[in-house]
C-alpha cells in the first residue's frame, strides 16, 4: 500500500457519500482475497494478476470486467504498470469515457527511471483519448504537458488530501525526534539521513531518528546504523498500512518529519505529517520543491552533503515552525473536485 492506494481508499467512500455509485476494480496477485465485497459503501471487484511479486504485472481478466461493468465512466489510477493501458484500451473498446490520474513516482531501478519518458510516449495514444488527464501537483502538470505534447485544456490539477485522525500522542519533550516514513528504497533518502546523523549529534546529542517502512534497503540501513554506532539513537520500525491512527500517533509525537526522496509527485506521507501539525523537511526536487515554494516545508538541495543536511535539521529542531493546517487540501476537497470533473466529462460525452 502506497500513495495511490491511500488516495483510492480515501476518495472512493467519499464519492459514494456524494451520491455516486462507485466500484473499485483492482488486482489480486495471489488469489487470497474475495473476488467481490462491499467496503464502506463501495463495491470492490478483484481480478487475478501475474506474475506474483512484481510491479509490472498483467491482469488478463481486467478488460472483460470493464466491458461487463456497465460503468458510465472509468477512472484509471496510475500509469506505471501494464494494468493502465489494459484498462484504457478496454474502456475505449467498450465506448466508455475515461480519465487518468498519473500518480507518478520514483523507482529503485535507475533503468526503470530512465525509461519513464519512453513509457509515457508509448502510452500517449491511449492518454490522448482520455477525456481528462489529472495531475496531483504543478510539477506533474508541467512534466506531462511537456512530454505528451497535448493541449493544456486536457489537463486538470487535483491535489491529494491531508486528513489524519487526531494523534493520541504529544511532541517529545526533548524536542529532538525526527520521523522519516516511506518505503525502504534507496531513492527515498533514508540512508542520507542516517549518514547525516553523526554530524547532527555533535550539535544536538539527544536527537533521535525513527525510520518507518519496509523494503529492499532494510538490511543495508541496519548495517549503516550499526557501522555508525547509532544503535539506540536510530530506530527502524513499521506501521501496518491500514493503521491510520498508528501513523497519526507516530507523526504527532515527532518534532520534525523528513523526506529526502529523489522523486515525489505530491507525497501522501508529507501531507499526513502536515495534517497533524508536524513541520516537514524535504529534498528540493520534483513535486517536493512545490511544497517548499508554497511555504509548507523547508527544503535542502538534492546534492546537499551530510553536514549541510545536519545543519538544516538542527535549525528546524531548535527553531520549530508552526504548520498552518488551514492551507492544506482535504480529502473532501479532492473527492468533490473529482465528482465535479466526472459530471463535466459525462455531460460532454
SVG drawing of the C-alpha trace seen along z (x, -y; Angstrom):
<svg xmlns="http://www.w3.org/2000/svg" viewBox="-27 -30 58 48">
<polyline fill="none" stroke="black" stroke-width="0.4" points="0.0,0.0 1.4,-3.4 0.2,-6.8 -2.1,-5.5 -3.8,-3.0 -4.2,-5.6 -5.7,-8.0 -8.3,-5.5 -9.2,-4.4 -9.8,-8.0 -11.7,-9.3 -13.9,-6.2 -16.1,-6.2 -16.4,-10.0 -17.5,-9.8 -20.1,-7.2 -21.3,-9.6 -21.6,-12.3 -24.2,-10.2 -22.1,-8.3 -22.2,-4.5 -18.6,-3.6 -16.8,-0.3 -13.1,0.1 -11.7,2.7 -8.4,3.8 -5.9,6.7 -5.1,9.7 -1.6,11.3 -2.2,14.5 -5.9,15.1 -6.2,14.8 -8.9,12.1 -12.6,12.2 -13.5,11.5 -16.3,9.2 -17.1,7.4 -18.6,4.1 -16.3,1.8 -17.6,-1.5 -20.3,-1.9 -18.0,-0.9 -18.1,2.3 -14.7,3.8 -14.0,6.2 -10.7,8.1 -9.2,9.9 -6.0,12.1 -2.8,10.5 0.5,12.1 3.4,12.5 3.2,12.5 5.8,10.4 6.4,8.0 5.2,4.4 4.9,4.8 2.1,7.4 -0.7,8.1 -4.3,8.7 -5.9,10.7 -9.4,10.5 -9.5,6.7 -10.8,6.0 -13.8,8.3 -14.5,6.8 -14.6,3.3 -16.7,4.4 -19.3,6.0 -19.3,3.3 -22.0,1.2 -19.9,-1.8 -20.7,-5.4 -17.1,-6.4 -13.7,-4.7 -11.1,-6.4 -7.6,-4.9 -5.5,-5.5 -1.8,-5.5 0.0,-4.6 3.1,-2.7 2.0,0.9 0.5,2.8 -2.9,2.5 -3.3,-1.1 -3.0,-0.5 -5.2,2.6 -7.9,0.5 -7.7,-2.4 -7.9,0.0 -10.8,1.9 -12.7,-1.3 -12.1,-2.6 -13.4,0.6 -16.5,0.6 -17.2,-3.0 -16.8,-4.2 -15.3,-7.6 -12.2,-7.5 -10.0,-9.8 -6.5,-9.1 -4.7,-10.3 -0.9,-9.9 0.3,-9.4 3.8,-9.3 6.6,-8.2 10.2,-7.1 11.6,-3.6 14.7,-1.9 15.8,-0.8 17.8,-3.5 17.0,-1.8 13.3,-2.0 13.5,-5.6 15.3,-6.4 12.6,-4.6 9.8,-6.6 9.9,-9.1 9.7,-6.4 6.9,-4.7 4.9,-8.0 5.4,-8.3 4.3,-4.7 1.1,-5.4 0.5,-8.7 -2.1,-7.2 -4.2,-6.0 -3.6,-9.0 -4.6,-11.2 -8.1,-9.5 -8.7,-10.2 -11.3,-12.9 -9.2,-14.4 -5.6,-13.9 -5.3,-14.6 -2.1,-15.7 -1.7,-15.8 0.9,-18.7 2.0,-21.6 5.3,-19.7 3.4,-16.7 1.2,-19.0 4.2,-20.7 6.0,-17.3 3.2,-15.6 2.1,-18.5 5.7,-18.8 6.3,-15.0 2.9,-14.2 2.6,-17.4 -1.1,-17.7 -3.3,-20.8 -3.3,-22.3 -7.1,-22.1 -6.9,-18.4 -5.2,-18.6 -6.6,-19.4 -4.9,-19.7 -6.5,-17.9 -4.2,-17.5 -4.1,-14.7 -5.8,-15.4 -4.1,-15.6 -6.5,-14.4 -5.5,-12.1 -7.0,-11.0 -6.2,-13.2 -2.9,-11.9 -3.1,-10.4 0.5,-11.5 2.3,-14.8 5.5,-16.2 8.5,-14.8 9.7,-16.9 13.3,-16.7 12.3,-18.4 14.6,-16.2 12.6,-13.3 12.7,-13.1 10.5,-10.7 11.2,-9.5 8.4,-7.4 8.1,-5.6 9.3,-2.5 12.8,-1.5 14.3,-2.1 17.4,-4.0 15.7,-6.7 13.5,-7.6 16.6,-9.1 16.5,-7.3 20.2,-6.5 21.1,-10.2 19.5,-10.8 21.5,-8.0 24.7,-9.4 23.9,-12.9 23.0,-11.8 26.6,-11.7 27.0,-15.3 23.7,-16.3 24.6,-14.6 27.6,-16.9 25.1,-19.8 22.1,-18.0 23.3,-15.0 19.8,-13.9 18.5,-13.8 16.7,-10.5 15.6,-9.3 12.7,-6.9 12.5,-5.4 9.1,-3.8 8.7,-1.5 9.7,1.8 11.6,2.6 14.8,3.8 17.1,1.4 16.2,2.8 19.4,4.8 21.6,2.0 20.1,-0.5 20.6,1.8 24.2,2.2 24.7,-1.5 23.2,-2.2 25.5,0.3 28.6,-0.8 28.0,-4.4 27.5,-3.4 23.9,-4.8 22.1,-1.8 19.6,-3.3 19.6,-6.6 18.2,-5.5 15.2,-3.1 13.7,-1.1 10.1,-0.1 6.9,0.4 3.2,-0.6 0.6,1.5 -0.6,-0.3 -4.2,-0.4 -3.4,-1.7 -4.0,-5.4 -4.3,-6.0 -0.9,-4.4 0.7,-6.6 -1.0,-9.7 0.4,-8.9 3.9,-8.4 3.8,-11.7 2.2,-13.5 5.0,-12.6 7.7,-13.8 9.2,-17.2 10.1,-17.0 9.2,-14.8 11.7,-14.4 11.5,-13.1 14.7,-13.3 13.3,-11.4 14.7,-11.8 11.2,-11.9 7.7,-12.5 4.7,-13.9 2.6,-15.0 3.7,-12.8 0.9,-11.5 3.5,-10.9 4.3,-14.6 0.7,-15.7 -0.1,-13.3 2.7,-14.9 1.4,-18.4 -2.1,-17.3 -1.1,-16.5 0.9,-19.8 4.4,-18.3 6.9,-20.6 8.5,-19.0 11.9,-19.0 12.2,-17.7 14.6,-17.5 14.1,-20.3 13.3,-18.0 10.3,-17.1 7.0,-17.8 8.7,-18.3 10.0,-21.7 6.4,-22.8 5.8,-22.3 8.8,-24.5 7.6,-27.2 4.2,-27.2 5.7,-27.6 4.5,-24.2 8.0,-22.7 11.7,-23.6 14.0,-22.2 17.6,-21.1 19.4,-20.7 19.3,-17.1 23.1,-17.3 23.4,-18.5 26.2,-17.0 25.7,-15.2 27.0,-18.2 24.6,-20.5 21.6,-18.2 22.6,-18.1 22.8,-21.9 19.3,-22.3 18.0,-19.6 19.4,-21.3 18.0,-24.6 14.5,-23.2 14.7,-21.3 16.0,-24.3 13.5,-26.7 10.4,-24.8 7.9,-26.3 4.1,-26.4 2.2,-24.5 -0.8,-26.4 -3.2,-23.5 -5.9,-25.8 -3.9,-26.0 -3.9,-22.2 -6.2,-20.5 -8.5,-17.9 -9.7,-14.5 -13.2,-16.0 -11.9,-18.7 -10.3,-16.1 -13.5,-14.0 -15.7,-17.0 -13.4,-18.1 -13.4,-14.6 -17.2,-14.4 -17.5,-17.7 -15.0,-16.6 -16.8,-13.3 -20.1,-15.2 -18.4,-17.6 -17.0,-14.7 -20.3,-12.8 -22.2,-15.9 -19.8,-16.5 -20.0,-12.8"/>
</svg>
